[in-house]
Amino acid sequence: MNKIEPLKTKDSVQITEVSSKETFGLQTDIKIPKFNDASEYCPKIDTNYVFDESTTIAILLGLKFNKRVFLQGLHGTGKSSHIEQVCARLNWPCIRINLDSHVSRIDLIGKDAIVLKDNKQVTEFQEGILPWAFQNNVSLVFDEYDAGRPDVMFVIQRILEAEGKLTLLDQSKVLSPHPYFRLFATANTVGLGDTSGIYHGTNQINQGQMDRWNIVAKLNYLDEEKEIEIISKKVSASSEEKKIIASMVQNGKFNKKRF
């Protein structure tokens, strides 16, 4: 992974305040920071994306006030894409990690590796994605948060504090967060495990950790009008095609009720 150059202080980051009403088409107007320059880690903008008001506000508050935001909802509702598209419009680098049961502590923190230096093999610590993101102006998103292993979840515990530091025991180092490091998570459940019977493999989350998430927002399936609007924009539908899309959405709504 090519590193983003660390930005140690707020003064070295060039930011412009923009309006949430103008940028995202929201009814609520919040002044939010936007980076002047986009990096290679900024998601691509989907010009046809339709933002959900309450979910977008939750994400924006997290970015503006350095709050930890947890998005919960049924599958396929656009939890992760909401975060990506908000970051895309603010030139905010965004990294997603699928927190499945195979992700281990060393994947997040880092490990000692043998490298070549001056034609000699030496052991060198290579930091993982967590310390790297922690020291940069990055929005780190943990997808499938409720599928993470308990021992891995406690690695995340400390950085859930807004001013929490990250201690690397192997290196005897204590890292301070970048002023514009942000943390998000998405999950199908809200930390109580699979109570519905449709999300096998999810785990209960320690409630002490859940309590550290400052904002918990829920995003489920949208109403018919919104779904029609989204699909119509995606395919640049004509008035006749919109009628077909409306029928498809109504059929989908019937199937969701059965589901």
Phi and psi in degrees as a GROMACS rama.xvg file:
@    title "Ramachandran Plot"
@    xaxis  label "Phi"
@    yaxis  label "Psi"
@TYPE xy
-78.8616  128.719  ASN-2
-77.6879  143.936  LYS-3
-77.0546  135.931  ILE-4
-61.6848  127.678  GLU-5
-64.7426  137.46  PRO-6
-109.893  104.183  LEU-7
-72.7957  -33.601  LYS-8
-129.298  162.953  THR-9
-63.6058  -32.9938  LYS-10
-64.4979  -26.6735  ASP-11
-86.4201  -2.04789  SER-12
-103.776  124.336  VAL-13
-89.9489  117.495  GLN-14
-131.762  144.9  ILE-15
-120.678  139.12  THR-16
-83.151  127.349  GLU-17
-123.451  163.767  VAL-18
-91.7029  132.395  SER-19
-67.8209  -29.4015  SER-20
-66.7473  -43.2891  LYS-21
-77.8728  -36.3341  GLU-22
-79.0455  -37.4526  THR-23
-119.349  -1.396  PHE-24
69.7034  31.2242  GLY-25
-87.82  158.647  LEU-26
-77.4774  -33.2707  GLN-27
-82.2812  132.128  THR-28
-106.818  113.587  ASP-29
-124.356  137.743  ILE-30
-82.4378  121.694  LYS-31
-128.084  149.649  ILE-32
-76.125  140.447  PRO-33
-131.066  128.421  LYS-34
-70.8574  139.075  PHE-35
-69.0862  -31.5226  ASN-36
-118.318  139.962  ASP-37
-94.5671  141.054  ALA-38
-101.238  176.627  SER-39
-67.373  -14.082  GLU-40
-94.7817  3.875  TYR-41
-79.7509  131.319  CYS-42
-63.3758  156.584  PRO-43
-76.7056  144.486  LYS-44
-78.9573  129.748  ILE-45
-96.9178  103.705  ASP-46
-64.7409  -20.0131  THR-47
-95.3179  6.22226  ASN-48
-68.4463  137.218  TYR-49
-109.091  122.073  VAL-50
-91.0338  136.502  PHE-51
-81.7259  129.496  ASP-52
-56.7222  -57.0644  GLU-53
-67.9648  -38.1788  SER-54
-66.5532  -42.9497  THR-55
-65.0207  -39.6608  THR-56
-62.5496  -42.2269  ILE-57
-59.0788  -43.7889  ALA-58
-66.0668  -43.2256  ILE-59
-64.2643  -39.025  LEU-60
-64.4543  -37.5802  LEU-61
-63.1698  -41.7911  GLY-62
-69.9423  -42.2244  LEU-63
-72.0496  -44.4052  LYS-64
-107.301  11.5426  PHE-65
57.4694  52.018  ASN-66
-105.658  146.946  LYS-67
-84.2721  124.813  ARG-68
-116.348  128.076  VAL-69
-115.157  119.098  PHE-70
-105.407  123.068  LEU-71
-119.381  143.949  GLN-72
173.513  172.576  GLY-73
-65.1678  162.858  LEU-74
-66.9283  144.938  HIS-75
75.635  19.0945  GLY-76
-94.5464  -8.0941  THR-77
95.4809  30.6685  GLY-78
-65.9212  -53.8488  LYS-79
-68.8046  -39.1124  SER-80
-67.0966  -29.1058  SER-81
-60.9501  -47.0839  HIS-82
-63.6087  -44.5289  ILE-83
-60.6782  -45.3579  GLU-84
-72.958  -29.2488  GLN-85
-66.5928  -47.732  VAL-86
-63.2083  -36.8619  CYS-87
-59.6256  -41.6696  ALA-88
-77.4129  -13.152  ARG-89
-108.759  8.93188  LEU-90
54.0447  34.8166  ASN-91
-97.8969  115.782  TRP-92
-54.149  137.042  PRO-93
-136.289  124.72  CYS-94
-119.159  128.475  ILE-95
-107.13  135.826  ARG-96
-122.942  125.142  ILE-97
-82.8299  107.173  ASN-98
-84.7867  63.7311  LEU-99
-82.1773  177.836  ASP-100
-70.2695  -8.26108  SER-101
-92.9523  -9.16174  HIS-102
-75.8149  124.162  VAL-103
-109.352  176.08  SER-104
-61.7678  -41.7811  ARG-105
-69.2813  -24.8711  ILE-106
-64.2268  -37.1196  ASP-107
-84.0538  -46.9142  LEU-108
-84.5721  -42.8028  ILE-109
125.527  179.109  GLY-110
-158.243  163.653  LYS-111
-77.1354  135.591  ASP-112
-135.931  151.465  ALA-113
-87.1897  123.833  ILE-114
-128.746  162.399  VAL-115
-96.1116  125.692  LEU-116
-136.738  122.458  LYS-117
54.2126  42.8593  ASP-118
62.3843  22.9913  ASN-119
-125.67  145.128  LYS-120
-83.942  122.863  GLN-121
-130.687  154.509  VAL-122
-91.4208  127.875  THR-123
-137.608  139.469  GLU-124
-77.5246  127.248  PHE-125
-111.344  114.143  GLN-126
-68.6924  148.532  GLU-127
-85.118  -170.921  GLY-128
-67.8876  -29.4429  ILE-129
-69.5122  -53.3725  LEU-130
-63.0399  -33.1568  PRO-131
-63.088  -50.0796  TRP-132
-66.159  -37.32  ALA-133
-59.0834  -30.2308  PHE-134
-99.0098  10.598  GLN-135
-131.302  166.51  ASN-136
-81.0621  72.8033  ASN-137
-124.779  139.721  VAL-138
-92.1881  112.045  SER-139
-97.3834  124.68  LEU-140
-115.817  121.393  VAL-141
-95.9521  105.132  PHE-142
-81.7927  155.134  ASP-143
51.3977  48.2326  GLU-144
-59.6504  -32.2456  TYR-145
-81.6409  4.50555  ASP-146
-103.077  -2.18164  ALA-147
-70.542  149.737  GLY-148
-72.8927  143.214  ARG-149
-55.2357  -40.5562  PRO-150
-67.4432  -29.5  ASP-151
-76.2272  -35.6953  VAL-152
-61.5313  -33.7645  MET-153
-72.6236  -17.0039  PHE-154
-65.3841  -34.4779  VAL-155
-80.0922  -18.8963  ILE-156
-51.1939  -48.6459  GLN-157
-67.887  -39.1727  ARG-158
-76.3719  -3.53256  ILE-159
-72.3216  -16.213  LEU-160
-77.9838  137.988  GLU-161
-57.6987  -38.8875  ALA-162
-108.466  17.5131  GLU-163
-65.3849  140.515  GLY-164
-98.5639  159.799  LYS-165
-112.146  118.115  LEU-166
-97.2  124.542  THR-167
-100.905  98.1841  LEU-168
-62.9033  -37.3933  LEU-169
-62.9773  -28.4528  ASP-170
-106.815  -3.38719  GLN-171
53.1567  44.1895  SER-172
-123.874  146.801  LYS-173
-120.068  118.119  VAL-174
-97.3876  139.824  LEU-175
-100.489  145.883  SER-176
-73.0372  146.775  PRO-177
-64.5308  143.541  HIS-178
-56.4997  -24.1849  PRO-179
-115.754  25.8198  TYR-180
-78.1488  133.675  PHE-181
-132.448  152.732  ARG-182
-129.729  131.002  LEU-183
-131.957  160.166  PHE-184
-145.613  149.475  ALA-185
-128.5  147.603  THR-186
-159.845  156.26  ALA-187
-81.9168  -28.8537  ASN-188
-109.936  173.633  THR-189
-111.984  33.1334  VAL-190
95.3576  1.41147  GLY-191
-103.047  8.00609  LEU-192
83.9519  -172.794  GLY-193
-83.1049  91.7415  ASP-194
-87.7378  -12.9308  THR-195
-97.6223  -18.9163  SER-196
86.1513  6.68166  GLY-197
-112.753  -2.9209  ILE-198
-124.555  61.2446  TYR-199
-61.9548  137.089  HIS-200
101.642  -10.2937  GLY-201
-80.9973  155.709  THR-202
-115.992  159.549  ASN-203
-73.7251  141.67  GLN-204
-105.226  136.347  ILE-205
-50.58  124.087  ASN-206
-69.0397  -23.1329  GLN-207
-64.8629  -34.4579  GLY-208
-76.1662  -41.1954  GLN-209
-59.0922  -33.5024  MET-210
-66.667  -19.3127  ASP-211
-82.2076  -12.7319  ARG-212
-75.8678  120.351  TRP-213
-70.5906  -37.2074  ASN-214
-128.67  124.708  ILE-215
-117.279  116.082  VAL-216
-117.03  149.553  ALA-217
-113.219  131.513  LYS-218
-131.115  108.509  LEU-219
-112.696  -168.628  ASN-220
-62.4547  143.091  TYR-221
-78.818  167.377  LEU-222
-75.1633  169.976  ASP-223
-57.5937  -44.8662  GLU-224
-60.9509  -41.886  GLU-225
-66.6395  -42.1139  LYS-226
-63.8669  -41.8363  GLU-227
-62.0572  -42.1342  ILE-228
-62.4692  -43.6631  GLU-229
-63.78  -49.1129  ILE-230
-65.8548  -40.0851  ILE-231
-62.0532  -39.9181  SER-232
-67.6802  -39.0321  LYS-233
-62.2497  -38.745  LYS-234
-106.981  6.16594  VAL-235
50.4719  56.0027  SER-236
-73.2707  144.202  ALA-237
-81.3395  176.043  SER-238
-62.6893  -37.2342  SER-239
-68.9762  -40.7881  GLU-240
-66.9934  -30.9407  GLU-241
-63.9591  -31.7268  LYS-242
-66.3118  -40.2467  LYS-243
-65.5508  -41.8771  ILE-244
-62.3403  -40.226  ILE-245
-60.7364  -40.1471  ALA-246
-65.9307  -40.3884  SER-247
-63.1502  -42.5899  MET-248
-65.395  -40.1181  VAL-249
-64.2102  -39.1445  GLN-250
-65.0249  -39.6378  ASN-251
-63.9275  -38.2372  GLY-252
-63.328  -39.1553  LYS-253
-62.2965  -43.351  PHE-254
-66.1579  -36.5225  ASN-255
-64.3643  -38.2945  LYS-256
-63.4554  -40.6628  LYS-257
-66.616  -36.2194  ARG-258
